[in-house]
């Protein structure tokens, strides 16, 4: 079976490649274009592979209503209406081109999660290299089909979705024309506890759906993300901010620049550590072979003398015969004079 892969802005994403790290800018611009530009700078410096935006206006994602259905209960945004939250959090559409242009200058791809067809049209005008479907929109099959119609690579987050809903989203993308598709294991809690992630699901998703699979991580540190790479995640997405205490809607559960750099380095190291099945001696071990145990004579011996248990001992270093030959040496006779603390050899017997 061919290894699944997608390619975003020339970068192959598959299990044969280092993990693809996405820095999610989300609402962490906190209403300032210069902050959004700085986040792109810092993501590039940290070694991220891409920056992801969110493209919506409050009226394209919800209704301006303070009815109970539209009011948030519990969590970070308790008591606010959806419209109020999205009015604060959204990125003005006229920022998109400056952000795309700036990302191009600093050498990091940028793409986005569109939340309706008009957002897709805007991003197409900017030649976005890929699209991400957010977990809350994974059930919006018409939106998925519309995005798929662009022919660009797609990534779908699966927070809250059951196996049937994931299958429906995949089918909608593929029927809509998507040829390069990835899915992300996700828990749509902000923040989410590590134990909710059930990372073994990633290995099942890889087998069940046969797609490039990764993780959208909302935990507060990097442990879950690094562990996901060991289980086969080819993509890791984390929210990214300049300052976790910045006071914005998403700041408190986002990584800061040093943490993003650590994530990039650690995920890459975890991938390298996986390597391949190899029972042979490794290059870093070669110089230490001499310090393995072997059999040494513990006293002076003369020609013809019989080896007894008190004549030899398993010790370090490893220049003598291997300890597995101990029983076979007992009872043998010496062919030449032996000095105490000499290694055993075949020629002595």
C-alpha positions in Angstrom: 0.0 0.0 0.0 1.3 3.4 -0.9 2.2 5.7 2.0 -0.4 8.5 2.2 1.0 12.0 1.7 0.0 15.6 1.0 2.1 18.5 -0.1 1.7 22.0 1.1 3.8 24.8 -0.5 6.3 22.2 -1.7 6.7 20.5 1.7 5.8 16.8 1.7 3.8 15.7 4.7 3.9 11.9 5.4 5.3 9.4 7.9 8.5 9.4 6.0 9.1 13.1 6.7 9.7 15.1 9.9 6.4 16.2 11.6 4.7 19.2 10.1 4.3 21.9 12.8 1.5 24.4 12.4 1.4 27.5 14.6 -2.3 28.5 15.0 -2.5 32.3 15.2 -6.3 32.2 15.8 -7.5 35.2 17.8 -4.0 35.9 19.4 -3.6 39.0 17.3 -5.8 40.7 20.0 -7.0 43.3 17.5 -3.7 44.5 16.3 -2.2 43.9 12.9 1.3 44.4 14.2 0.8 41.7 16.7 -0.3 39.3 14.0 2.7 40.2 11.9 5.0 39.6 14.9 3.5 36.2 15.5 4.3 35.2 12.0 7.9 36.4 12.6 8.2 34.4 15.8 6.7 31.3 14.3 9.2 31.3 11.5 12.1 31.8 14.0 10.9 29.0 16.1 11.0 26.6 13.2 7.3 26.1 12.5 6.4 24.8 9.1 3.3 27.0 8.6 1.1 29.6 10.3 -2.6 29.1 10.2 -5.3 31.9 10.4 -9.0 31.8 10.9 -11.1 33.6 8.3 -14.6 34.6 9.3 -16.6 37.6 10.4 -19.1 37.3 13.2 -22.0 37.4 10.8 -20.5 34.5 8.7 -20.2 32.2 11.7 -23.2 33.0 14.0 -26.3 35.3 14.5 -26.4 38.6 16.5 -28.6 37.3 19.2 -28.5 37.2 23.0 -31.0 34.4 23.2 -30.0 31.5 25.5 -29.0 29.4 22.5 -26.3 31.9 21.6 -24.9 32.5 25.1 -21.9 30.6 26.3 -22.2 28.7 29.5 -19.0 27.7 31.4 -15.4 27.7 30.4 -13.1 30.6 29.4 -15.9 32.6 27.7 -18.7 32.0 30.2 -21.6 34.5 29.8 -20.6 36.0 26.5 -22.7 35.7 23.4 -21.2 34.0 20.4 -21.5 37.2 18.3 -19.6 39.2 21.0 -16.9 36.6 21.2 -16.4 36.4 17.4 -16.6 40.1 17.0 -13.6 40.4 19.3 -11.7 37.4 18.0 -12.1 37.6 14.3 -9.3 38.8 12.0 -10.4 41.7 9.7 -10.4 40.5 6.1 -8.3 43.4 4.9 -5.5 42.1 7.1 -5.2 38.9 5.1 -3.2 40.2 2.2 -0.6 42.0 4.4 -0.2 38.8 6.4 0.1 36.6 3.4 2.7 39.0 1.9 4.7 39.2 5.1 4.7 35.5 5.5 6.1 35.1 2.0 8.9 37.6 2.8 10.0 35.7 6.0 9.7 32.3 4.2 6.8 30.6 6.0 3.6 29.4 4.3 0.3 30.7 5.7 -3.1 29.2 5.2 -6.4 29.4 7.0 -9.6 27.8 8.3 -12.5 29.3 6.3 -15.9 29.3 7.9 -18.1 30.0 4.9 -17.9 30.1 1.1 -17.1 33.9 1.0 -14.0 33.2 3.2 -12.9 30.5 0.7 -13.3 33.0 -2.1 -11.1 35.5 -0.3 -8.4 33.0 0.4 -8.5 31.7 -3.2 -7.8 35.3 -4.3 -4.7 35.2 -2.1 -3.7 31.8 -3.5 -3.8 30.0 -0.2 -1.8 26.8 -0.5 -4.1 24.7 1.6 -7.2 24.8 3.8 -8.1 23.6 7.3 -11.6 22.7 8.4 -12.1 23.4 12.1 -13.6 20.8 14.3 -16.8 22.7 14.8 -17.2 22.8 11.0 -16.5 19.1 10.4 -20.2 18.5 10.2 -20.7 21.2 7.6 -20.5 19.0 4.6 -21.5 21.7 2.1 -18.6 23.8 3.3 -16.2 20.9 3.1 -17.4 20.2 -0.5 -16.9 23.9 -1.4 -13.4 23.9 -0.1 -12.6 20.6 -1.8 -13.7 22.2 -5.1 -10.6 24.4 -4.9 -8.4 21.3 -5.5 -6.1 22.4 -2.7 -4.8 20.1 0.1 -7.2 19.9 3.0 -6.8 19.2 6.7 -9.9 18.3 8.8 -9.9 18.4 12.6 -12.1 15.8 14.2 -12.9 17.2 17.7 -16.3 16.1 18.9 -16.8 14.0 15.8 -17.5 10.3 16.1 -16.3 7.7 13.6 -19.4 8.0 11.4 -19.1 11.8 11.2 -15.4 11.6 10.3 -16.2 9.2 7.5 -18.9 11.6 6.2 -16.5 14.5 6.3 -13.8 12.5 4.4 -16.4 11.4 1.9 -17.6 14.9 1.3 -14.0 16.1 0.8 -13.2 13.4 -1.6 -16.5 13.6 -3.5 -15.9 17.4 -3.8 -12.6 16.8 -5.6 -10.0 16.8 -2.8 -7.0 14.6 -3.8 -4.8 15.4 -0.8 -6.5 15.0 2.5 -5.3 14.8 6.1 -7.2 14.4 9.4 -6.3 15.5 12.9 -7.2 13.9 16.2 -8.5 16.7 18.3 -10.3 17.5 21.6 -12.3 20.6 21.4 -11.7 21.7 25.0 -9.9 25.0 25.7 -7.7 23.9 27.3 -8.1 20.1 27.1 -6.7 17.7 29.7 -4.1 15.3 28.3 -6.1 12.2 29.4 -8.9 13.3 27.1 -6.8 12.8 24.0 -6.6 9.0 24.0 -3.7 9.1 21.6 -4.0 5.5 20.7 -6.9 6.7 18.5 -4.2 8.1 16.1 -2.9 4.6 15.3 -6.5 3.4 14.7 -7.3 6.5 12.5 -4.2 5.7 10.4 -5.4 2.1 9.8 -9.1 2.9 9.5 -9.0 5.9 7.2 -5.7 5.4 5.4 -4.9 9.2 5.4 -2.2 11.4 6.6 -3.0 11.8 10.3 -2.0 14.3 13.0 -2.9 16.1 16.1 -4.6 19.4 16.9 -3.4 19.9 20.5 -5.2 22.1 23.1 -3.3 20.9 26.1 -1.1 23.4 28.1 2.3 21.8 27.4 4.1 19.8 24.7 4.0 16.3 26.2 0.9 15.2 24.3 2.1 16.6 21.0 5.5 14.9 21.3 3.9 11.6 22.3 1.5 11.8 19.2 4.5 11.8 16.9 5.7 8.5 18.4 2.2 7.1 17.6 2.4 8.2 14.0 1.2 11.8 13.9 2.6 13.5 10.8 1.1 16.9 11.6 1.1 18.8 15.0 -1.0 22.0 15.4 -0.8 24.2 18.5 -2.2 27.7 19.2 0.6 30.2 19.3 0.9 33.6 21.0 3.5 36.2 21.9 2.3 36.3 25.5 0.1 33.8 27.3 -0.9 36.6 29.7 -2.0 38.8 26.8 -5.6 38.7 27.8 -7.0 37.6 24.4 -9.6 34.9 23.9 -7.1 32.2 23.1 -3.9 33.4 24.8 -4.2 31.4 28.0 -4.0 28.0 26.2 -1.4 28.9 23.6 2.4 28.3 23.4 4.8 31.2 23.7 7.8 31.5 21.3 10.4 29.5 23.4 7.8 26.7 23.9 7.1 26.6 20.1 10.8 26.3 19.4 11.0 23.4 21.9 8.0 21.8 20.3 9.6 21.9 16.9 12.9 20.5 18.1 11.3 17.8 20.3 8.8 16.5 17.7 11.7 16.3 15.2 13.8 14.4 17.7 11.0 12.1 18.6 10.5 11.3 14.9 14.2 10.6 14.5 14.3 8.4 17.6 11.6 6.2 16.0 14.0 5.2 13.3 13.5 1.6 12.0 13.7 -1.9 13.4 17.4 -2.4 14.1 18.9 -5.0 16.5 22.5 -4.2 15.3 25.2 -2.3 17.1 24.7 1.4 16.7 27.4 3.9 15.7 27.4 5.6 19.1 28.1 2.2 20.8 31.2 1.2 18.9 33.7 2.8 21.3 32.0 1.2 24.3 32.1 -2.4 23.2 35.4 -2.9 24.9 33.8 -2.2 28.2 31.4 -5.2 28.0 32.1 -8.1 30.3 34.5 -11.0 29.4 36.4 -13.8 31.0 39.8 -13.0 32.6 42.3 -15.2 34.5 42.4 -14.4 38.2 45.8 -16.0 39.0 49.0 -17.2 37.3 48.7 -20.6 35.6 51.3 -23.0 34.1 51.2 -25.1 31.0 49.0 -28.2 31.5 47.2 -26.8 34.5 43.5 -27.4 34.6 41.1 -24.4 34.7 38.9 -24.4 37.8 36.1 -22.1 38.8 38.4 -19.9 40.9 40.8 -19.4 38.0 38.6 -17.2 35.8 36.0 -14.5 36.4 33.5 -12.5 34.3 34.6 -8.8 34.5 35.0 -5.7 32.5 36.6 -5.0 30.0 35.6 -7.1 27.1 38.9 -8.3 25.5 38.5 -11.9 26.6 36.1 -14.7 25.6 32.4 -13.9 26.3 31.0 -15.0 29.6 28.7 -17.6 27.9 31.8 -19.7 27.5 32.5 -20.0 31.2 31.1 -23.5 31.7 33.0 -24.8 28.6 36.3 -23.4 29.9 36.1 -25.2 33.3 38.1 -28.4 33.1 40.2 -27.4 30.1 44.0 -27.4 30.3 46.3 -24.5 29.6 48.6 -24.6 26.6 51.0 -21.9 27.7 51.9 -20.1 30.9 49.3 -17.5 31.9 49.8 -14.3 34.0 47.2 -13.2 36.4 44.6 -10.6 35.0 45.1 -11.7 31.4 42.1 -12.1 29.1 41.1 -15.6 28.1 41.6 -16.6 24.5 41.0 -19.7 22.3 44.8 -20.0 21.9 45.3 -20.6 25.6 43.3 -23.8 25.6 
